[in-house]
């Protein structure tokens, strides 16, 4: 049976699904690039904007 191949969401390179510790990425490098994009807010999840309630978001001093 053929081994299942997937395309890395970062570099689009094909890699094996089975026994790949970085899946769905092809490597640790691509996994870290993706994590960095989330941290830099380059990715967003669609949804409605939340309107803060009075007093919400105030800093404790």
C-alpha positions in Angstrom: 0.0 0.0 0.0 1.3 3.5 -0.8 2.3 5.7 2.0 0.1 8.7 2.5 1.8 12.0 1.4 0.7 15.5 2.5 1.7 18.9 1.4 3.3 21.1 4.0 1.1 24.2 4.6 4.2 26.4 4.7 6.6 25.3 1.9 4.1 23.1 0.0 6.7 20.3 -0.1 5.3 16.7 -0.1 6.2 14.7 3.0 5.1 11.4 4.6 2.3 11.5 7.1 3.3 8.3 8.9 6.1 8.6 11.4 6.5 12.4 10.8 6.9 14.1 14.2 6.3 17.5 12.6 3.0 16.8 10.8 1.2 18.5 9.2 4.5 20.2 8.5 7.5 18.7 6.7 10.1 19.8 9.3 10.6 21.6 12.5 11.6 24.7 10.5 8.2 24.9 8.8 6.5 24.3 12.1 8.4 27.2 13.8 7.7 29.5 10.8 3.9 28.8 11.2 4.1 29.4 15.0 5.9 32.7 14.4 3.1 33.8 12.0 0.5 33.1 14.7 2.6 35.0 17.3 2.9 37.9 14.9 -0.9 37.9 14.3 -0.5 37.2 10.6 -3.2 34.6 10.9 -6.7 35.5 12.1 -9.7 33.4 12.9 -12.9 34.9 11.4 -15.5 36.1 13.8 -17.4 39.0 15.1 -15.5 41.7 17.0 -16.2 41.6 20.7 -17.4 44.9 22.3 -15.9 45.2 25.7 -18.2 45.7 28.6 -17.7 48.7 31.0 -14.7 48.0 33.2 -13.6 45.1 31.0 -9.9 45.4 30.0 -9.1 47.9 32.7 -5.6 47.3 34.0 -5.1 46.5 37.7 -3.0 49.2 39.3 
